[in-house]
């Protein structure tokens, strides 16, 4: 499978998105995906979309970015994590 | 002062069993101590409060916790300050500002090199998912003991 790129977004682009990005990378690798994550602030999405297949965000985003957006706190709270990773995996397969 | 992976944790930065009314009061109390220690810049508190308005940090763990923080430019060190709240304080939920959470613990993060703290942040989030550990923390009123509990879990 070709490498998929995920943009992980949070308010500052430093704390929660870092944790979410690592977590998603590990979980998707276990599922056999080849992924690369990148992080940014919610206000800087437009400059970071190059080659990105999917956005995962912990914050509320408005606007259409032309790719799927998944808003989830599951990778922080651990609650509903399995379902969230399934959803991401399915979207990546379609992309 | 002790550190775990170069992250400062010390009993001066631990505030057990607070009875405050608002998130602003909690963040200001913790922030003033961090300022006094020289771990953050003069406008750190304003920076955190401003960010909290736009991007709230309340997280719906089984026992709700808030993780306020701000840009690295306001921080001189990497540290964290902890308040446990006898009376819960309202924080908006991350990514879902219509929802308010009754937060029982606030961990104010001072991150000046977040890239090098990924592992540590991951471990911190992991231990907050452990409800039994959170309960133990909330019932503990001794700052030294709380430092010890965190050190053990984080290293």
gemmi code that builds the backbone of each chain (N, CA, C; Angstrom):
import gemmi

chains = {
    "A": [
        ("UNK", (0.843, -1.208, 0.000), (0.000, 0.000, 0.000), (0.872, 1.250, 0.000)),
        ("UNK", (0.442, 2.230, -0.777), (1.234, 3.471, -0.821), (1.162, 4.215, 0.506)),
        ("UNK", (2.127, 5.058, 0.717), (2.206, 5.795, 1.966), (1.097, 6.845, 2.065)),
        ("UNK", (0.440, 6.884, 3.235), (-0.636, 7.851, 3.444), (-0.154, 8.967, 4.358)),
        ("UNK", (-0.635, 10.161, 4.054), (-0.236, 11.308, 4.882), (-1.417, 11.857, 5.670)),
        ("UNK", (-1.199, 11.996, 6.974), (-2.260, 12.497, 7.852), (-1.792, 13.790, 8.500)),
        ("UNK", (-2.647, 14.782, 8.437), (-2.359, 16.047, 9.110), (-3.112, 16.056, 10.441)),
        ("UNK", (-2.375, 16.216, 11.546), (-3.003, 16.228, 12.868), (-3.028, 17.670, 13.377)),
        ("UNK", (-4.231, 18.100, 13.770), (-4.441, 19.514, 14.074), (-4.893, 19.708, 15.515)),
        ("UNK", (-4.315, 20.705, 16.192), (-4.844, 21.133, 17.487), (-4.643, 22.633, 17.619)),
        ("UNK", (-4.969, 23.171, 18.781), (-4.937, 24.618, 18.962), (-3.563, 25.235, 18.789)),
        ("UNK", (-2.550, 24.632, 19.425), (-1.206, 25.203, 19.328), (-0.296, 24.425, 18.392)),
        ("UNK", (-0.721, 23.215, 18.019), (0.125, 22.391, 17.149), (1.320, 21.800, 17.862)),
        ("UNK", (1.321, 21.871, 19.228), (2.485, 21.326, 19.927), (2.166, 20.203, 20.920)),
        ("UNK", (1.130, 20.357, 21.711), (0.958, 19.386, 22.799), (0.042, 18.230, 22.427)),
        ("UNK", (-1.245, 18.522, 22.292), (-2.153, 17.401, 22.057), (-1.952, 16.770, 20.681)),
        ("UNK", (-1.667, 17.594, 19.662), (-1.495, 17.000, 18.329), (-0.275, 16.083, 18.287)),
        ("UNK", (0.735, 16.393, 19.104), (1.924, 15.545, 19.174), (1.561, 14.157, 19.681)),
        ("UNK", (0.784, 14.145, 20.760), (0.389, 12.872, 21.350), (-0.518, 12.097, 20.396)),
        ("UNK", (-1.481, 12.802, 19.812), (-2.415, 12.159, 18.887), (-1.664, 11.595, 17.676)),
        ("UNK", (-0.728, 12.365, 17.127), (0.007, 11.924, 15.936), (0.784, 10.636, 16.197)),
        ("UNK", (1.516, 10.589, 17.313), (2.297, 9.390, 17.644), (1.394, 8.181, 17.821)),
        ("UNK", (0.300, 8.441, 18.532), (-0.642, 7.381, 18.827), (-1.241, 6.790, 17.542)),
        ("UNK", (-1.666, 7.662, 16.640), (-2.261, 7.205, 15.373), (-1.236, 6.441, 14.534)),
        ("UNK", (-0.025, 6.989, 14.486), (1.035, 6.318, 13.723), (1.227, 4.884, 14.202)),
        ("UNK", (1.352, 4.735, 15.527), (1.578, 3.394, 16.088), (0.421, 2.452, 15.776)),
        ("UNK", (-0.803, 2.953, 15.980), (-1.991, 2.097, 15.803), (-2.170, 1.705, 14.329)),
        ("UNK", (-1.889, 2.646, 13.412), (-2.077, 2.338, 11.990), (-0.988, 1.398, 11.480)),
        ("UNK", (0.222, 1.534, 12.023), (1.296, 0.616, 11.626), (0.934, -0.805, 12.018)),
        ("UNK", (0.332, -0.934, 13.219), (-0.120, -2.265, 13.660), (-1.129, -2.851, 12.682)),
        ("UNK", (-1.877, -1.991, 12.016), (-2.877, -2.454, 11.050), (-2.291, -2.601, 9.651)),
        ("UNK", (-0.989, -2.412, 9.511), (-0.327, -2.629, 8.240), (-0.286, -1.413, 7.314)),
        ("UNK", (-0.649, -0.256, 7.836), (-0.578, 0.959, 7.014), (0.823, 1.558, 7.066)),
        ("UNK", (1.186, 2.185, 5.958), (2.400, 2.972, 5.949), (1.956, 4.432, 6.015)),
        ("UNK", (2.223, 5.083, 7.145), (1.721, 6.449, 7.321), (2.808, 7.426, 7.744)),
        ("UNK", (2.541, 8.665, 7.398), (3.399, 9.740, 7.835), (2.463, 10.798, 8.420)),
        ("UNK", (2.787, 11.296, 9.617), (1.940, 12.342, 10.184), (2.698, 13.658, 10.207)),
        ("UNK", (1.918, 14.709, 10.176), (2.452, 16.053, 10.224), (1.515, 16.807, 11.164)),
        ("UNK", (2.026, 17.801, 11.897), (1.160, 18.518, 12.817), (1.105, 19.989, 12.476)),
        ("UNK", (-0.006, 20.605, 12.811), (-0.058, 22.055, 12.686), (-1.150, 22.649, 13.557)),
        ("UNK", (-1.111, 23.972, 13.684), (-2.151, 24.712, 14.387), (-3.390, 24.774, 13.528)),
        ("UNK", (-4.531, 24.923, 14.185), (-5.802, 25.010, 13.467), (-5.808, 26.153, 12.456)),
        ("UNK", (-5.074, 27.206, 12.773), (-5.082, 28.373, 11.886), (-4.150, 28.218, 10.682)),
        ("UNK", (-3.356, 27.127, 10.660), (-2.351, 26.997, 9.600), (-2.595, 25.819, 8.659)),
        ("UNK", (-3.824, 25.305, 8.675), (-4.121, 24.107, 7.882), (-3.850, 24.324, 6.391)),
        ("UNK", (-4.354, 25.432, 5.884), (-4.269, 25.675, 4.426), (-2.843, 25.588, 3.878)),
        ("UNK", (-1.857, 25.976, 4.719), (-0.462, 25.929, 4.259), (0.183, 24.549, 4.412)),
        ("UNK", (-0.579, 23.612, 4.995), (0.019, 22.307, 5.286), (-0.688, 21.149, 4.596)),
        ("UNK", (-1.508, 21.466, 3.600), (-2.342, 20.422, 3.004), (-1.675, 19.640, 1.874)),
        ("UNK", (-0.509, 20.057, 1.474), (0.139, 19.449, 0.312), (0.342, 17.940, 0.498)),
        ("UNK", (-0.296, 17.141, -0.349), (-0.126, 15.688, -0.311), (-0.847, 14.983, 0.824)),
        ("UNK", (-1.648, 15.717, 1.582), (-2.310, 15.119, 2.744), (-3.594, 14.389, 2.328)),
        ("UNK", (-3.796, 13.174, 2.887), (-4.967, 12.366, 2.549), (-6.127, 12.569, 3.511)),
        ("UNK", (-5.798, 12.964, 4.745), (-6.831, 12.984, 5.787), (-6.407, 13.921, 6.913)),
        ("UNK", (-7.400, 14.577, 7.526), (-7.114, 15.433, 8.687), (-7.721, 14.803, 9.934)),
        ("UNK", (-6.949, 14.739, 11.000), (-7.494, 14.355, 12.300), (-7.319, 15.562, 13.211)),
        ("UNK", (-8.403, 15.966, 13.881), (-8.318, 17.170, 14.688), (-8.913, 16.970, 16.082)),
        ("UNK", (-8.343, 17.657, 17.061), (-8.924, 17.644, 18.408), (-9.764, 18.896, 18.621)),
        ("UNK", (-9.722, 19.793, 17.645), (-10.447, 21.039, 17.807), (-11.492, 21.188, 16.712)),
        ("UNK", (-12.384, 22.120, 16.905), (-13.474, 22.341, 15.965), (-12.969, 23.085, 14.732)),
        ("UNK", (-13.172, 22.522, 13.545), (-12.699, 23.193, 12.336), (-13.887, 23.587, 11.472)),
        ("UNK", (-13.809, 24.752, 10.877), (-14.852, 25.097, 9.920), (-14.205, 25.237, 8.555)),
        ("UNK", (-14.997, 25.000, 7.524), (-14.476, 25.103, 6.171), (-14.303, 23.737, 5.535)),
        ("UNK", (-14.235, 23.719, 4.223), (-14.080, 22.477, 3.479), (-12.643, 22.404, 2.969)),
        ("UNK", (-11.958, 21.311, 3.276), (-10.556, 21.194, 2.871), (-10.381, 20.209, 1.720)),
        ("UNK", (-11.503, 19.656, 1.252), (-11.462, 18.751, 0.114), (-10.981, 17.343, 0.448)),
        ("UNK", (-10.708, 17.069, 1.732), (-10.317, 15.716, 2.170), (-11.091, 15.420, 3.459)),
        ("UNK", (-11.198, 14.143, 3.836), (-11.970, 13.831, 5.047), (-11.343, 14.449, 6.303)),
        ("UNK", (-12.228, 14.917, 7.206), (-11.800, 15.470, 8.489), (-12.423, 14.625, 9.600)),
        ("UNK", (-11.609, 14.129, 10.499), (-12.136, 13.357, 11.624), (-11.812, 14.094, 12.913)),
        ("UNK", (-12.858, 14.489, 13.644), (-12.643, 15.150, 14.924), (-12.808, 14.112, 16.024)),
        ("UNK", (-11.781, 13.979, 16.861), (-11.840, 12.946, 17.891), (-10.948, 13.287, 19.076)),
        ("UNK", (-11.437, 12.953, 20.268), (-10.598, 13.061, 21.465), (-10.166, 11.670, 21.924)),
        ("UNK", (-10.558, 10.650, 21.138), (-10.329, 9.264, 21.557), (-8.845, 8.952, 21.759)),
        ("UNK", (-7.979, 9.619, 20.978), (-6.546, 9.311, 21.083), (-5.910, 9.990, 22.287)),
        ("UNK", (-6.701, 10.806, 22.981), (-6.242, 11.399, 24.239), (-6.885, 10.691, 25.424)),
        ("UNK", (-8.205, 10.533, 25.358), (-8.913, 9.965, 26.512), (-8.884, 8.443, 26.524)),
        ("UNK", (-8.587, 7.832, 25.373), (-8.594, 6.376, 25.299), (-9.998, 5.812, 25.135)),
        ("UNK", (-11.013, 6.666, 25.279), (-12.404, 6.206, 25.187), (-12.826, 6.215, 23.721)),
        ("UNK", (-13.196, 5.035, 23.191), (-13.624, 4.929, 21.788), (-12.458, 4.926, 20.810)),
        ("UNK", (-11.272, 4.578, 21.295), (-10.070, 4.645, 20.452), (-10.118, 3.642, 19.297)),
        ("UNK", (-10.585, 2.437, 19.605), (-10.618, 1.371, 18.598), (-11.529, 1.771, 17.427)),
        ("UNK", (-12.704, 2.325, 17.769), (-13.660, 2.758, 16.742), (-13.058, 3.880, 15.898)),
        ("UNK", (-12.381, 4.808, 16.562), (-11.814, 5.950, 15.850), (-10.731, 5.493, 14.868)),
        ("UNK", (-9.919, 4.534, 15.267), (-8.837, 4.079, 14.393), (-9.439, 3.317, 13.202)),
        ("UNK", (-10.536, 2.582, 13.435), (-11.248, 1.891, 12.354), (-11.747, 2.901, 11.314)),
        ("UNK", (-12.326, 3.991, 11.824), (-12.872, 5.022, 10.937), (-11.758, 5.614, 10.071)),
        ("UNK", (-10.619, 5.895, 10.706), (-9.486, 6.449, 9.954), (-9.003, 5.445, 8.913)),
        ("UNK", (-8.880, 4.188, 9.321), (-8.398, 3.144, 8.413), (-9.323, 3.034, 7.191)),
        ("UNK", (-10.635, 3.070, 7.443), (-11.594, 2.970, 6.327), (-11.480, 4.150, 5.379)),
        ("UNK", (-11.352, 5.343, 5.933), (-11.224, 6.539, 5.079), (-9.924, 6.476, 4.265)),
        ("UNK", (-8.869, 5.983, 4.871), (-7.592, 5.903, 4.150), (-7.671, 4.905, 2.998)),
        ("UNK", (-8.403, 3.825, 3.221), (-8.553, 2.823, 2.159), (-9.290, 3.411, 0.956)),
        ("UNK", (-10.251, 4.325, 1.251), (-11.021, 4.945, 0.168), (-10.227, 6.028, -0.559)),
        ("UNK", (-9.226, 6.588, 0.133), (-8.566, 7.768, -0.435), (-7.566, 7.405, -1.527)),
    ],
    "B": [
        ("UNK", (14.219, 20.182, 43.703), (13.623, 20.044, 42.373), (14.051, 18.721, 41.747)),
        ("UNK", (13.097, 18.022, 41.183), (13.445, 16.807, 40.462), (12.919, 16.909, 39.031)),
        ("UNK", (13.484, 16.098, 38.198), (13.005, 16.086, 36.814), (12.783, 14.657, 36.353)),
        ("UNK", (11.836, 14.500, 35.469), (11.641, 13.234, 34.764), (11.834, 13.567, 33.297)),
        ("UNK", (12.819, 12.944, 32.655), (13.115, 13.269, 31.244), (13.287, 14.774, 31.029)),
        ("UNK", (13.970, 15.429, 31.961), (14.201, 16.880, 31.871), (12.949, 17.736, 32.045)),
        ("UNK", (11.864, 17.128, 32.489), (10.664, 17.909, 32.779), (10.619, 18.143, 34.283)),
        ("UNK", (10.513, 19.421, 34.660), (10.560, 19.745, 36.076), (9.238, 19.394, 36.762)),
        ("UNK", (9.352, 18.661, 37.868), (8.194, 18.455, 38.734), (8.669, 18.665, 40.165)),
        ("UNK", (8.003, 19.537, 40.897), (8.425, 19.801, 42.267), (7.242, 20.188, 43.135)),
        ("UNK", (7.407, 19.993, 44.440), (6.247, 20.135, 45.332), (5.730, 21.572, 45.402)),
        ("UNK", (6.598, 22.562, 45.120), (6.142, 23.960, 45.081), (5.088, 24.194, 44.008)),
        ("UNK", (5.073, 23.314, 43.021), (4.159, 23.505, 41.888), (2.912, 22.626, 42.001)),
        ("UNK", (2.710, 22.049, 43.199), (1.563, 21.159, 43.405), (0.597, 21.811, 44.390)),
        ("UNK", (-0.663, 21.903, 43.998), (-1.671, 22.570, 44.835), (-2.859, 21.631, 45.070)),
        ("UNK", (-2.807, 20.850, 46.157), (-3.888, 19.888, 46.377), (-5.120, 20.530, 47.019)),
        ("UNK", (-6.284, 20.000, 46.667), (-7.544, 20.331, 47.342), (-7.961, 21.782, 47.291)),
        ("UNK", (-7.810, 22.439, 46.148), (-8.177, 23.854, 46.047), (-9.694, 24.055, 46.064)),
        ("UNK", (-10.083, 25.187, 46.639), (-11.488, 25.598, 46.591), (-11.576, 26.932, 45.862)),
        ("UNK", (-11.542, 26.889, 44.546), (-11.633, 28.117, 43.763), (-12.852, 28.013, 42.858)),
        ("UNK", (-13.277, 29.172, 42.344), (-14.558, 29.175, 41.627), (-14.413, 29.058, 40.121)),
        ("UNK", (-13.335, 29.633, 39.567), (-13.263, 29.684, 38.102), (-11.917, 29.165, 37.601)),
        ("UNK", (-11.898, 28.824, 36.311), (-10.661, 28.361, 35.695), (-9.620, 29.471, 35.678)),
        ("UNK", (-10.091, 30.716, 35.558), (-9.161, 31.852, 35.560), (-8.402, 31.904, 36.883)),
        ("UNK", (-9.134, 31.679, 37.985), (-8.492, 31.703, 39.309), (-7.451, 30.582, 39.442)),
        ("UNK", (-7.810, 29.410, 38.964), (-6.877, 28.273, 39.079), (-5.619, 28.536, 38.241)),
        ("UNK", (-5.822, 28.942, 36.990), (-4.690, 29.157, 36.087), (-3.796, 30.290, 36.611)),
        ("UNK", (-4.423, 31.349, 37.158), (-3.634, 32.467, 37.680), (-2.795, 32.050, 38.885)),
        ("UNK", (-3.398, 31.285, 39.800), (-2.659, 30.839, 40.990), (-1.422, 30.016, 40.591)),
        ("UNK", (-1.631, 29.050, 39.694), (-0.515, 28.200, 39.263), (0.509, 29.014, 38.472)),
        ("UNK", (-0.019, 29.889, 37.620), (0.847, 30.685, 36.746), (1.736, 31.647, 37.534)),
        ("UNK", (1.187, 32.240, 38.599), (1.982, 33.171, 39.409), (3.189, 32.474, 40.014)),
        ("UNK", (2.983, 31.245, 40.482), (4.091, 30.485, 41.073), (5.157, 30.190, 40.019)),
        ("UNK", (4.697, 29.850, 38.826), (5.637, 29.548, 37.734), (6.434, 30.800, 37.352)),
        ("UNK", (5.761, 31.937, 37.418), (6.426, 33.215, 37.117), (7.484, 33.504, 38.179)),
        ("UNK", (7.074, 33.346, 39.433), (7.971, 33.585, 40.570), (9.244, 32.735, 40.438)),
        ("UNK", (9.089, 31.523, 39.940), (10.232, 30.614, 39.783), (11.053, 30.929, 38.537)),
        ("UNK", (10.515, 31.788, 37.690), (11.235, 32.126, 36.463), (11.087, 31.092, 35.360)),
        ("UNK", (10.112, 30.180, 35.505), (9.935, 29.130, 34.493), (9.158, 29.626, 33.281)),
        ("UNK", (8.434, 30.748, 33.483), (7.630, 31.276, 32.369), (7.847, 32.783, 32.233)),
        ("UNK", (7.434, 33.304, 31.117), (7.575, 34.741, 30.861), (6.443, 35.522, 31.530)),
        ("UNK", (6.642, 36.822, 31.599), (5.714, 37.740, 32.277), (4.261, 37.565, 31.785)),
        ("UNK", (4.070, 37.367, 30.480), (2.706, 37.328, 29.929), (2.182, 35.899, 29.713)),
        ("UNK", (2.788, 34.950, 30.425), (2.374, 33.537, 30.287), (0.891, 33.330, 30.616)),
        ("UNK", (0.447, 33.872, 31.759), (-0.940, 33.645, 32.207), (-1.929, 34.167, 31.163)),
        ("UNK", (-1.669, 35.375, 30.671), (-2.548, 35.942, 29.630), (-2.560, 35.033, 28.404)),
        ("UNK", (-1.375, 34.547, 28.050), (-1.253, 33.657, 26.890), (-2.092, 32.394, 27.062)),
        ("UNK", (-2.036, 31.799, 28.263), (-2.792, 30.567, 28.516), (-4.295, 30.853, 28.491)),
        ("UNK", (-4.701, 31.939, 29.155), (-6.138, 32.249, 29.246), (-6.724, 32.564, 27.869)),
        ("UNK", (-5.942, 33.276, 27.079), (-6.402, 33.638, 25.748), (-6.596, 32.379, 24.890)),
        ("UNK", (-5.612, 31.499, 24.978), (-5.705, 30.273, 24.201), (-6.871, 29.414, 24.669)),
        ("UNK", (-7.067, 29.360, 25.983), (-8.145, 28.546, 26.548), (-9.520, 28.990, 26.015)),
        ("UNK", (-9.676, 30.294, 25.794), (-10.925, 30.812, 25.244), (-11.170, 30.280, 23.831)),
        ("UNK", (-10.130, 30.299, 23.014), (-10.281, 29.896, 21.611), (-10.223, 28.381, 21.453)),
        ("UNK", (-9.250, 27.757, 22.148), (-9.065, 26.307, 22.071), (-9.096, 25.711, 23.472)),
        ("UNK", (-10.289, 25.413, 23.988), (-10.377, 24.904, 25.356), (-9.670, 23.554, 25.506)),
        ("UNK", (-9.248, 23.235, 26.735), (-8.435, 22.028, 26.954), (-9.051, 21.038, 27.943)),
        ("UNK", (-10.348, 21.188, 28.230), (-10.987, 20.203, 29.101), (-11.087, 18.861, 28.385)),
        ("UNK", (-10.686, 17.780, 29.061), (-10.731, 16.463, 28.425), (-11.645, 15.519, 29.215)),
        ("UNK", (-12.582, 14.863, 28.487), (-13.563, 14.012, 29.163), (-13.029, 12.635, 29.524)),
        ("UNK", (-11.935, 12.599, 30.307), (-11.542, 11.324, 30.904), (-12.660, 10.923, 31.856)),
        ("UNK", (-12.611, 9.703, 32.371), (-13.655, 9.270, 33.305), (-13.786, 10.285, 34.448)),
        ("UNK", (-12.647, 10.786, 34.919), (-12.638, 11.946, 35.809), (-12.063, 13.096, 34.977)),
        ("UNK", (-12.877, 14.127, 34.672), (-12.418, 15.177, 33.754), (-11.179, 15.936, 34.251)),
        ("UNK", (-10.258, 16.158, 33.315), (-9.001, 16.841, 33.602), (-8.827, 17.939, 32.547)),
        ("UNK", (-8.250, 19.067, 32.928), (-7.921, 20.091, 31.929), (-6.408, 20.231, 31.839)),
        ("UNK", (-5.935, 20.440, 30.615), (-4.490, 20.558, 30.375), (-4.159, 21.900, 29.714)),
        ("UNK", (-4.387, 23.013, 30.408), (-4.094, 24.296, 29.772), (-2.610, 24.433, 29.421)),
        ("UNK", (-2.348, 25.109, 28.309), (-0.961, 25.348, 27.886), (-0.948, 26.444, 26.834)),
        ("UNK", (0.224, 26.854, 26.440), (0.299, 27.892, 25.414), (1.591, 27.750, 24.619)),
        ("UNK", (1.818, 28.695, 23.726), (2.985, 28.609, 22.843), (4.304, 28.606, 23.610)),
        ("UNK", (5.292, 27.977, 23.005), (6.614, 27.859, 23.610), (7.261, 29.221, 23.893)),
        ("UNK", (6.866, 30.228, 23.128), (7.515, 31.532, 23.293), (7.237, 32.157, 24.670)),
        ("UNK", (6.225, 31.666, 25.383), (5.921, 32.178, 26.726), (6.660, 31.402, 27.824)),
        ("UNK", (7.393, 30.363, 27.428), (7.950, 29.436, 28.424), (9.472, 29.460, 28.414)),
        ("UNK", (10.079, 29.408, 29.622), (11.533, 29.344, 29.733), (12.038, 27.930, 29.962)),
        ("UNK", (11.208, 27.083, 30.554), (11.599, 25.719, 30.906), (10.505, 24.773, 30.451)),
        ("UNK", (10.728, 23.485, 30.673), (9.655, 22.525, 30.494), (9.295, 21.998, 31.882)),
        ("UNK", (8.066, 22.208, 32.271), (7.639, 21.857, 33.627), (6.143, 21.610, 33.622)),
        ("UNK", (5.625, 21.133, 34.749), (4.172, 21.134, 34.869), (3.749, 21.389, 36.300)),
        ("UNK", (2.603, 22.053, 36.423), (2.061, 22.418, 37.713), (0.693, 21.749, 37.834)),
        ("UNK", (0.401, 21.250, 39.040), (-0.825, 20.460, 39.199), (-1.705, 21.044, 40.288)),
        ("UNK", (-2.993, 21.178, 40.005), (-3.967, 21.519, 41.041), (-5.020, 20.430, 41.081)),
        ("UNK", (-5.323, 19.931, 42.279), (-6.510, 19.091, 42.415), (-7.581, 19.958, 43.063)),
        ("UNK", (-8.821, 19.767, 42.642), (-9.878, 20.702, 43.004), (-10.911, 20.031, 43.903)),
        ("UNK", (-10.990, 20.530, 45.120), (-11.987, 20.040, 46.068), (-13.388, 20.334, 45.498)),
        ("UNK", (-13.539, 21.571, 45.012), (-14.763, 21.956, 44.307), (-14.431, 21.959, 42.817)),
        ("UNK", (-15.121, 21.146, 42.018), (-14.821, 21.123, 40.573), (-15.018, 22.500, 39.942)),
        ("UNK", (-14.222, 22.759, 38.894), (-14.285, 24.033, 38.181), (-14.671, 23.738, 36.727)),
        ("UNK", (-15.472, 24.608, 36.138), (-15.928, 24.383, 34.752), (-14.847, 24.750, 33.729)),
        ("UNK", (-14.565, 23.826, 32.839), (-13.727, 24.077, 31.667), (-14.531, 23.631, 30.455)),
        ("UNK", (-14.364, 24.322, 29.361), (-15.000, 23.855, 28.141), (-14.247, 22.656, 27.595)),
        ("UNK", (-14.999, 21.781, 26.902), (-14.372, 20.585, 26.352), (-13.599, 20.911, 25.080)),
        ("UNK", (-12.451, 20.284, 24.955), (-11.620, 20.476, 23.766), (-12.418, 20.142, 22.504)),
        ("UNK", (-12.420, 21.044, 21.550), (-13.083, 20.796, 20.273), (-14.598, 20.825, 20.316)),
        ("UNK", (-15.156, 21.098, 21.490), (-16.606, 21.031, 21.640), (-17.047, 22.080, 22.657)),
        ("UNK", (-16.867, 23.367, 22.314), (-16.997, 24.439, 23.298), (-18.411, 24.618, 23.868)),
        ("UNK", (-19.426, 23.944, 23.246), (-20.768, 24.054, 23.828), (-20.840, 23.230, 25.107)),
        ("UNK", (-19.922, 22.293, 25.251), (-20.003, 21.384, 26.392), (-19.038, 21.815, 27.499)),
        ("UNK", (-19.558, 21.879, 28.736), (-18.698, 22.216, 29.868), (-18.465, 20.986, 30.729)),
        ("UNK", (-17.237, 20.849, 31.212), (-16.891, 19.700, 32.043), (-16.616, 20.161, 33.469)),
        ("UNK", (-16.986, 19.341, 34.445), (-16.641, 19.622, 35.838), (-15.273, 19.010, 36.109)),
        ("UNK", (-14.261, 19.849, 36.003), (-12.886, 19.367, 36.060), (-12.414, 19.213, 37.504)),
        ("UNK", (-11.783, 18.076, 37.797), (-11.309, 17.785, 39.147), (-9.800, 17.986, 39.296)),
        ("UNK", (-9.125, 18.066, 38.152), (-7.674, 18.252, 38.215), (-7.222, 19.100, 37.028)),
        ("UNK", (-6.316, 20.044, 37.328), (-5.767, 20.892, 36.269), (-4.260, 20.659, 36.217)),
        ("UNK", (-3.763, 20.322, 35.036), (-2.312, 20.211, 34.861), (-1.894, 21.299, 33.879)),
        ("UNK", (-1.224, 22.299, 34.406), (-0.785, 23.414, 33.569), (0.578, 23.043, 32.978)),
        ("UNK", (0.624, 22.947, 31.651), (1.846, 22.486, 30.978), (2.695, 23.674, 30.550)),
        ("UNK", (3.969, 23.602, 30.872), (4.929, 24.620, 30.447), (5.881, 23.918, 29.489)),
        ("UNK", (5.686, 24.181, 28.196), (6.434, 23.414, 27.194), (7.301, 24.353, 26.376)),
        ("UNK", (8.600, 24.308, 26.576), (9.424, 25.156, 25.720), (10.130, 24.386, 24.626)),
        ("UNK", (10.111, 23.037, 24.751), (10.669, 22.204, 23.684), (9.755, 21.024, 23.439)),
        ("UNK", (8.544, 21.287, 22.964), (7.573, 20.195, 22.882), (8.044, 19.013, 22.042)),
        ("UNK", (8.843, 19.273, 21.015), (9.257, 18.170, 20.121), (10.018, 17.100, 20.887)),
        ("UNK", (10.809, 17.532, 21.881), (11.617, 16.550, 22.603), (10.836, 15.918, 23.756)),
        ("UNK", (9.589, 16.349, 23.935), (8.815, 15.849, 25.073), (7.671, 14.928, 24.662)),
        ("UNK", (7.733, 14.456, 23.423), (6.632, 13.639, 22.921), (6.369, 12.423, 23.800)),
        ("UNK", (7.444, 11.678, 24.107), (7.302, 10.452, 24.887), (6.676, 10.752, 26.244)),
        ("UNK", (7.191, 11.850, 26.840), (6.728, 12.227, 28.167), (5.252, 12.613, 28.129)),
        ("UNK", (4.853, 13.384, 27.143), (3.450, 13.788, 26.993), (2.555, 12.565, 26.775)),
        ("UNK", (3.065, 11.631, 25.986), (2.303, 10.405, 25.742), (2.064, 9.646, 27.042)),
        ("UNK", (3.131, 9.558, 27.852), (2.992, 8.851, 29.137), (2.039, 9.582, 30.070)),
        ("UNK", (2.111, 10.919, 30.067), (1.223, 11.714, 30.914), (-0.245, 11.438, 30.545)),
        ("UNK", (-0.528, 11.471, 29.236), (-1.893, 11.208, 28.780), (-2.335, 9.793, 29.178)),
        ("UNK", (-1.413, 8.839, 29.027), (-1.718, 7.450, 29.394), (-2.122, 7.340, 30.867)),
        ("UNK", (-1.373, 8.019, 31.743), (-1.696, 7.844, 33.167), (-3.006, 8.553, 33.531)),
        ("UNK", (-3.385, 9.569, 32.757), (-4.664, 10.229, 33.035), (-5.840, 9.342, 32.636)),
        ("UNK", (-5.555, 8.350, 31.776), (-6.599, 7.389, 31.392), (-6.819, 6.355, 32.491)),
        ("UNK", (-5.942, 6.362, 33.478), (-6.000, 5.376, 34.565), (-6.802, 5.959, 35.738)),
        ("UNK", (-8.077, 5.601, 35.770), (-8.988, 6.198, 36.753), (-8.559, 5.893, 38.190)),
        ("UNK", (-8.053, 4.698, 38.424), (-7.633, 4.334, 39.785), (-6.510, 5.262, 40.247)),
        ("UNK", (-5.564, 5.556, 39.334), (-4.459, 6.453, 39.667), (-4.977, 7.867, 39.944)),
        ("UNK", (-5.909, 8.324, 39.139), (-6.481, 9.661, 39.336), (-7.166, 9.764, 40.694)),
        ("UNK", (-7.883, 8.723, 41.063), (-8.575, 8.736, 42.363), (-7.565, 8.830, 43.493)),
        ("UNK", (-6.471, 8.079, 43.348), (-5.427, 8.098, 44.386), (-4.848, 9.515, 44.506)),
        ("UNK", (-4.602, 10.129, 43.346), (-4.059, 11.495, 43.341), (-5.003, 12.483, 44.006)),
        ("UNK", (-6.282, 12.362, 43.663), (-7.264, 13.324, 44.163), (-7.434, 13.219, 45.675)),
        ("UNK", (-7.183, 12.042, 46.219), (-7.366, 11.883, 47.665), (-6.091, 12.254, 48.420)),
        ("UNK", (-5.010, 12.509, 47.691), (-3.727, 12.796, 48.341), (-3.582, 14.305, 48.569)),
        ("UNK", (-3.272, 14.695, 49.798), (-3.194, 16.131, 50.104), (-1.750, 16.597, 50.332)),
        ("UNK", (-0.806, 15.682, 50.174), (0.590, 16.000, 50.449), (1.371, 16.197, 49.137)),
        ("UNK", (1.818, 17.441, 48.868), (2.495, 17.725, 47.593), (3.687, 16.811, 47.318)),
        ("UNK", (4.502, 16.516, 48.340), (5.667, 15.636, 48.122), (5.235, 14.251, 47.656)),
        ("UNK", (4.160, 13.795, 48.258), (3.645, 12.463, 47.924), (3.122, 12.459, 46.475)),
        ("UNK", (2.481, 13.561, 46.081), (1.958, 13.656, 44.711), (3.114, 13.659, 43.701)),
        ("UNK", (4.189, 14.384, 44.032), (5.378, 14.370, 43.170), (5.873, 12.940, 43.004)),
        ("UNK", (5.926, 12.238, 44.118), (6.407, 10.853, 44.117), (5.535, 9.956, 43.228)),
        ("UNK", (4.223, 10.112, 43.378), (3.281, 9.309, 42.581), (3.510, 9.539, 41.084)),
        ("UNK", (3.658, 10.806, 40.705), (3.870, 11.127, 39.289), (5.205, 10.603, 38.788)),
        ("UNK", (6.239, 10.805, 39.613), (7.576, 10.355, 39.203), (7.555, 8.857, 38.904)),
        ("UNK", (6.912, 8.134, 39.792), (6.878, 6.687, 39.646), (6.151, 6.288, 38.365)),
        ("UNK", (5.047, 6.949, 38.091), (4.246, 6.589, 36.922), (4.876, 7.075, 35.616)),
        ("UNK", (5.598, 8.196, 35.682), (6.105, 8.805, 34.440), (7.467, 8.263, 34.010)),
        ("UNK", (8.208, 7.679, 34.954), (9.560, 7.260, 34.530), (9.620, 5.788, 34.161)),
    ],
}
model = gemmi.Model(1)
for chain_id, residues in chains.items():
    chain = gemmi.Chain(chain_id)
    for i, (resn, *xyz) in enumerate(residues, 1):
        res = gemmi.Residue()
        res.name, res.seqid = resn, gemmi.SeqId(i, " ")
        for name, pos in zip(("N", "CA", "C"), xyz):
            atom = gemmi.Atom()
            atom.name, atom.element = name, gemmi.Element(name[0])
            atom.pos, atom.b_iso = gemmi.Position(*pos), 0.0
            res.add_atom(atom)
        chain.add_residue(res)
    model.add_chain(chain)
structure = gemmi.Structure()
structure.add_model(model)
structure.setup_entities()
